[in-house]
Amino acid sequence: MAPSKIAADGLPTSSPAQFPPYQLLPSEPQYVIVLPRYPRRRPFFSRNALICASVVILLAVAVILLWPSEPQVSVSRLRLRRFKLHLIPLSFDITLDLTVKVRNRDFYSVDYRSLAVLIGYKGKELGKVSSGKGHLRARASSYVNATLELEGVEVFSDVVSLIEDVAKGFISFDTVTEIDGLLGLLWFDIPLQANVSCEIVVDTNNQTMTSQNCYPE
């Protein structure tokens, strides 16, 4: 033990404490494990399913666009040229001028063999007129003129109804326009048919047409 020293004031002083030398412990080694990166494999089934779904959708759209449809027929003009009523015997003469619009909505041409216009009274056919054949280009329209002329038409089955209509001053007639054609699709001819009906009301006093209502069938 080291001897104590005496300070200047006469009091003894102790020497600083002695500590054993400190040695640092070796640090433990740290290990880092690096895993290799493998490329993610895309599921084979999902890719094939997506391709199949796309093909099905494209085929469905193609069928909808290319599937043949009937031509659209409408009456663009209907005029009563002549109407005359005979009392003895009870009959009438009628002349109608029509302009029919035929529209081909398909991507193929259409050859129509005939266009017929029929007139009827109370569901009974009174007469008809037919026009010649024609050709419609793809995605195009055509106008066909037709004149229906009937003379001395007698209505035996509905003579009572005709007398009542004559007394009222108005007679209602029905007209039907029919088109019969063939659609040229590759090496095949697909038959097509379209109709449009009109209801006309004729004033027997001044022999004019007061109203008309046309609708496709």
CORWORA-V171144 format. One record per pair of residues at least 12 apart in sequence whose C-alpha atoms are under 10 Angstrom apart, sorted by the first residue. I is the first residue (numbers start at 0). J is the second residue. Records with the same first field share a line. If there is no record, write none. Layout:
BEGIN
I = J + J
END
This chain:
BEGIN
0 = 14
1 = 13 + 14 + 15
2 = 14
64 = 105 + 106
65 = 105 + 106 + 107 + 184
66 = 105 + 106
67 = 103 + 104 + 105 + 106 + 107 + 182 + 183 + 184 + 189 + 191
68 = 103 + 104 + 105 + 106 + 182 + 191 + 192 + 193
69 = 102 + 103 + 104 + 105 + 109 + 178 + 179 + 180 + 181 + 182 + 190 + 191 + 192 + 193 + 194
70 = 101 + 102 + 103 + 104 + 105 + 109 + 111 + 135 + 140 + 178 + 179 + 180 + 182 + 191 + 192 + 193 + 194
71 = 100 + 101 + 102 + 103 + 104 + 140 + 178 + 192 + 193 + 194 + 195 + 215
72 = 99 + 100 + 101 + 102 + 103 + 140 + 141 + 142 + 176 + 177 + 178 + 192 + 193 + 194 + 195 + 196 + 214 + 215 + 216
73 = 98 + 99 + 100 + 101 + 102 + 142 + 176 + 193 + 194 + 195 + 196 + 197 + 213 + 214 + 215
74 = 97 + 98 + 99 + 100 + 101 + 142 + 143 + 176 + 195 + 196 + 197 + 212 + 213 + 214 + 215
75 = 97 + 98 + 99 + 100 + 101 + 142 + 143 + 213
76 = 96 + 97 + 98 + 99 + 100 + 144
77 = 95 + 96 + 97 + 98 + 99 + 145 + 146 + 197 + 199 + 208 + 211 + 213
78 = 94 + 95 + 96 + 97 + 98 + 146 + 199 + 207 + 208 + 211
79 = 93 + 94 + 95 + 96 + 97 + 146 + 147 + 199 + 201 + 206 + 207 + 208 + 209
80 = 93 + 94 + 95 + 96 + 146 + 147 + 148 + 206 + 207 + 208
81 = 93 + 94 + 95 + 96 + 148 + 149 + 206 + 207 + 208
82 = 94 + 95 + 148 + 149 + 150 + 201 + 202 + 203 + 205 + 206 + 207 + 208
83 = 150 + 151 + 203 + 204 + 205 + 206
84 = 150 + 151 + 152 + 165 + 203 + 204 + 206
85 = 151 + 152 + 153
86 = 162 + 165
88 = 151 + 152 + 153
89 = 151 + 152 + 153 + 154 + 155 + 158 + 161 + 162
90 = 150 + 151 + 152 + 153 + 154 + 155 + 158 + 161
91 = 149 + 150 + 151 + 152 + 153 + 154
92 = 148 + 149 + 150 + 151 + 152 + 153
93 = 118 + 147 + 148 + 149 + 150 + 151 + 152 + 206
94 = 146 + 147 + 148 + 149 + 150
95 = 116 + 118 + 145 + 146 + 147 + 148 + 149 + 174
96 = 144 + 145 + 146 + 147 + 148
97 = 116 + 143 + 144 + 145 + 146 + 147 + 176
98 = 142 + 143 + 144 + 145 + 146
99 = 114 + 116 + 141 + 142 + 143 + 144 + 145 + 176 + 195
100 = 140 + 141 + 142 + 143 + 144
101 = 114 + 135 + 139 + 140 + 141 + 142 + 143 + 178 + 193
102 = 135 + 136 + 137 + 138 + 139 + 140 + 141 + 142
103 = 135 + 136 + 137 + 138 + 139 + 140 + 141 + 182
104 = 136 + 137 + 138 + 139 + 140
105 = 136 + 137 + 138 + 139 + 182
106 = 136 + 137 + 138 + 139 + 184
107 = 135 + 136 + 137 + 138 + 139 + 182 + 183 + 184 + 185
108 = 134 + 135 + 136 + 137 + 138 + 139 + 181 + 182 + 183 + 184
109 = 133 + 134 + 135 + 136 + 137 + 138 + 139 + 180 + 181 + 182 + 183 + 184 + 188 + 189 + 190 + 191
110 = 132 + 133 + 134 + 135 + 136 + 179 + 180 + 181 + 182 + 183 + 188 + 190 + 191
111 = 131 + 132 + 133 + 134 + 135 + 178 + 179 + 180 + 181 + 182 + 190 + 191 + 192
112 = 130 + 131 + 132 + 133 + 134 + 178 + 179 + 180 + 181
113 = 129 + 130 + 131 + 132 + 133 + 177 + 178 + 179 + 180
114 = 128 + 129 + 130 + 131 + 132 + 133 + 143 + 144 + 145 + 176 + 177 + 178 + 179 + 180 + 192 + 193 + 194
115 = 127 + 128 + 129 + 130 + 131 + 145 + 147 + 175 + 176 + 177 + 178 + 179 + 194
116 = 128 + 129 + 130 + 145 + 146 + 147 + 174 + 175 + 176 + 177 + 178 + 194 + 195 + 196
117 = 129 + 147 + 173 + 174 + 175 + 176 + 177 + 196
118 = 147 + 148 + 149 + 172 + 173 + 174 + 175 + 176 + 196 + 197 + 198
119 = 171 + 172 + 173 + 174 + 175 + 198
120 = 154 + 157 + 160 + 161 + 170 + 171 + 172 + 173 + 174 + 198
121 = 154 + 156 + 157 + 160 + 161 + 171 + 172 + 173
122 = 172 + 173
123 = 154 + 156 + 157 + 172 + 173
124 = 172 + 173 + 174 + 175
125 = 149 + 152 + 153 + 154 + 172 + 173 + 174
126 = 147 + 148 + 149 + 150 + 152 + 174
127 = 146 + 147 + 148 + 149 + 174 + 175 + 176
128 = 145 + 146 + 147 + 148 + 149 + 176
129 = 145 + 146 + 147 + 176 + 177 + 178
130 = 143 + 144 + 145 + 146 + 178
131 = 143
132 = 178 + 179 + 180
133 = 180
134 = 180 + 181
135 = 180 + 182
145 = 176
164 = 202 + 203
165 = 202 + 203 + 204
166 = 203
167 = 202 + 203 + 204
168 = 201 + 202 + 203 + 204 + 205 + 206
169 = 200 + 201 + 202 + 203 + 204 + 206 + 207 + 208 + 209
170 = 199 + 200 + 201 + 202 + 203 + 208
171 = 198 + 199 + 200 + 201 + 202 + 208 + 210 + 211
172 = 197 + 198 + 199 + 200 + 201 + 211
173 = 196 + 197 + 198 + 199 + 200 + 211 + 212 + 213
174 = 195 + 196 + 197 + 198 + 199 + 213
175 = 194 + 195 + 196 + 197 + 198 + 213 + 214 + 215 + 216
176 = 193 + 194 + 195 + 196 + 197 + 215 + 216
177 = 192 + 193 + 194 + 195 + 196 + 216
178 = 191 + 192 + 193 + 194 + 195
179 = 191 + 192 + 193 + 194
180 = 192 + 193
193 = 215 + 216
194 = 214 + 215 + 216
195 = 213 + 214 + 215 + 216
196 = 212 + 213 + 214 + 215 + 216
197 = 211 + 212 + 213 + 214 + 215
198 = 210 + 211 + 212 + 213 + 214
199 = 211 + 212 + 213
200 = 212
END
